[in-house]
Amino acid sequence: MTVDLTSTPVRSLATADGRLAYREAGSGAPLVLLHGGFVDHRMWEEQIRAFAPGRRVIAWDARGHGASDNATGPFRQVDDLATLLRGLDAAPAVLVGLCMGGGIAVDCALEYPELVRAVVVSGVGTSEPVFEDPWVLGVAAAQQQALAAGDLAGWADAFVLWAAGPHRDLTGVDPDLVGRLREMGLGTLGKHTPGEPDHHVPVTRTWERVPGIEVPLIAVNGALDSPDHLAMAARLAELVPDGRTVSIPGAGHYPNMENPARFNAELSAFLDRLP
């Protein structure tokens, strides 16, 4: 069975601070997909197609991303996620998150454990990242410098470098993948204005609390991701009692997009082992 994404429109859930957008397909046990920073739910298209025939798949746009409204006051992403899960009667759910989305998934397991059945992360530890690697710091600095100069194309040029990672250049990444990331990133960036307030409120003490996570957790990482992202994911999996990691060879920071067949196989095997 093939899922036709054109027949699964983007919907929205009203909250006290605007709308949260999401795409939903299939029925059964909830599988909730949480995208990385600056992109949106479209990064999960291959996973929606693969898993909707047997599960209820929900892929959201985090506040300020994609089709979701921008924040107008203080908010926590994890509270938005809890609102979505409850509003759609989609809990307990398996949460699958990449980078920023993985941090939100871990936050949910800490703040709202009753809403979470299991956690899958990719290229992330918690929502309190630690960046020390020179390549990572250099890419982040290039993005910031381009933004400060109002150079959106330059920002996008730096942003898509995450897909390649520090061990290769962009010629080693599918140009279609790079183009999709660029389109999503610029689309989200275009929702915001220079100097607008940052209303996001972080979740704190995450690293010291993760040993209390009681649900199964797996980190499915691209082997070519940066040392910082891989180290944080490994640390998380070591701290969670039922945690482990798997690596996808030849993939960078977006293994679900770069090698969806392998990513989906690892995710499917994890789901099959859940009690």
N, C-alpha and C positions, 0 to 999 in steps of 0.2 A: 504494500500500500504506500502510495506517495502523497505527501501533504502538499497541497497547492497553497503557497503562502499568499497568493493574490486573493484567496478567499478567506483569509484570516486578517481582517482589518485591525489597525491599531485602535484600541479602545482607551478609555480613561476612567479613573476613579477619582471622584471629588474628595478632597480633604479640607481641613480647616485652613490650609494655606495653598490653595490652588489644586491643580489636577496632576495626577501621576499617570503617565501613559504606559501601556503594556500591550503585548500581543499574546494571544492565547490560542492553543490548538490541542486537540486530542482530549482524552478523558482517562480517568484512573488516578493513580497515586500522583500527587503534585511534584513536579520537577521545576524549580524556579531558577532562571538563568540571570545572572547579575554581571553586567558588562564592566569593562575597564574605564578608566578616566578618559574623558573627552570623546569617547565613542558612544554608541547606543545599542539598542537591542538587536540591530541588524548584524552585529558581529557573531550572533548565534544562529544564523539562518540554517546552517548545515545540521546543527544539533536539533533545532525545531523539526526539521524534516525527518531526522533519524528517529527521534524519540516520541513524537506525537502519535504515531500509530498505536502505541501501547501505554502512553502516560498522558497526564494532563500537564502540558508544558506551558509555562508562563515566563515570558521574557520582558522585563520592565525597562523603562528609561528612568534612571535616577533623576532626582530633582535637578533642574538646570541643564539637563542633557536631553538630546533627542527631542521628542514631542512633549516632554513633561514641562510644567511651568517652572519658572525661576522662583526662588525663595523670596519672600518679602519680609521675613523676620527670622530670628534664630530657629534652627532646626537641626535634628540629627538624622542622618541617612538611615540609621537602624530603626528609628521610630517610623519613618516613612515606610520601610519594608514591613514592619509589623502591622501598620495600617493597611497596607496592600494585602498581606496574607489573611488578615482577619476580614477585610472587606470583601475579598473574593472567596472566603471560606476555603482557603487553600493550605491549611495547616493540620498536622505537622508536615512540613515539606522538606525534600532534599534540596539544599541550596548549593548551586554551582556558581562560583564567582572567580573572575580573572582580575588580578591586580586590585584596583579599587573595589571591585565587586566582591572579591574574595575577602577583603578586609571587612566589608559590610556583612558578609555571611558569618564570619567569625564573631563579629560584634553581636549578631542576632543570637548565636549560640550562647553568648555570655549574658546578654540582657534579657532575652526572651526564649529560654531553653525549651519551653513548652511548645513553641512554634516550629521547632527544628527536629527533623528525623535524622539527618546526616549532613555533612559538609564536604564539599569538593572545592579546593582552591587551585589556582594556577599562578605561579610566579609571584607569590605574596606570602607574608606571614600574618600580621594583624594590621589593623588600621593605623598603627603607630610604626611606620616603616623606619628603617635605619639604612641610610645611603652613605657609603664611604668609598666605593670604587671610583677611580678617576674617570673612567669612561661614562659611568652613570652621571657623575657630577658635571661632566662636560656637556652631555646632551641636555640635561636639565638647565644648565646655564645658557646654552644656545637658545633654548625655547624662551627663557625669561628675557634675554637680550632682544630677541626678535619682537616679543610682545611690547617691550618698553619702547621700541622704535616704531611700533605700529606696522611692522612687517609681517603680515599674516602668512604670506607665502613662505617666508623664511622660518616662521614658527612651524608650519606644516612640514617643511623639509627636515627640521630637527625631530619633530614628533614621530615621523614614520621610521626614524632610525631605530626605535625600540623594536620594530618588527625584525630587524636584522640581528641586533645584538652586537656585542663587541668583537665577535670572532669572524665576521664576514661583512661585506658591504651589501647595499641594496640590490646589486645585480644578482645576488644569490636568492632573492625573494621574488615570488610570483608578482609581476607588475600589477595584476588585477587586485591582489590582496593589498598592495601598497596604495593603489588608487582608492580602494574602498575605505581604508583607514584615513587617508587624506580627506576624502569627502565627509566622513562622519566627524572627524576632528574639526574641520572648518565649519561644519554645520553647527556643532555645539558651541564653538568659539563665537560664532555669529549671533548667538542668543544673548551674549553678554556685552557690556560696555566697559571701556577703560575706567578704572577707579571705582567701580560699583562696590558696595559693601560685601564682604564675605560673611554670610550669615551662618555658615556651617559650624556646628558645635561638635567637637570630637568626643569620642568615647575614650575614657582614660583607664590606666592600669590594666591594659589588655594583656600584656605579656605575663604579668604575674598571676593573672586569672585563668589563662588558657589550660593549665593542668586540671582545672575543674570541669572542663568540657567532657560530657559523658556520652556523647554520640560518636559514631564512627566518623573519621576524617581521613581524606586522602588528598595529597598534593600531586597534581598531574602537570609536570613542568616540561617546557621545551628545553632540551639539553643545551641549546645555544643561547639561552637567556643570560642575562648579566649575572656575575657572581653574587651581587647583593640580593637580587630577587631569588636566586636559588638557595642562598644561605638562609634567608628568612623563611622560605617554605620548609626547608629541612628542619630548622629550629622549631617551627610550629608543630610539625609532625612528630618530632621527638618529645615535645612537651605534652601533647594530647595523649591520654592513655591508650586509646584505640586509633592511633594515627600512623600513617605510613606515606611513602612517596614512590612515584614512578616517573620515569623519564622518557620523553619522546625524542628519539634521535633526529637530528637534522632540522629541528624546529626551534624558533626563537620565542619571543614573548607572547605570541598568539598561536599556540599549538593547535587550538580548536579550529582555527582558520587555515593554518598552513598544512596541517595533516589531519583533517577531520576524521578520516577513517580510523586512524590509530587512536586519536583522542576519544572517539565515540566507543571504540572497543574497550578501552580502559575504563571509561565511565560505565558502560554497560556491565562489565565484569564486577565493578564495585557495587552497582545497584543490585545485581543478582545475589550478592552475598549478604545484603542487609536482612536483618531478622524481620 
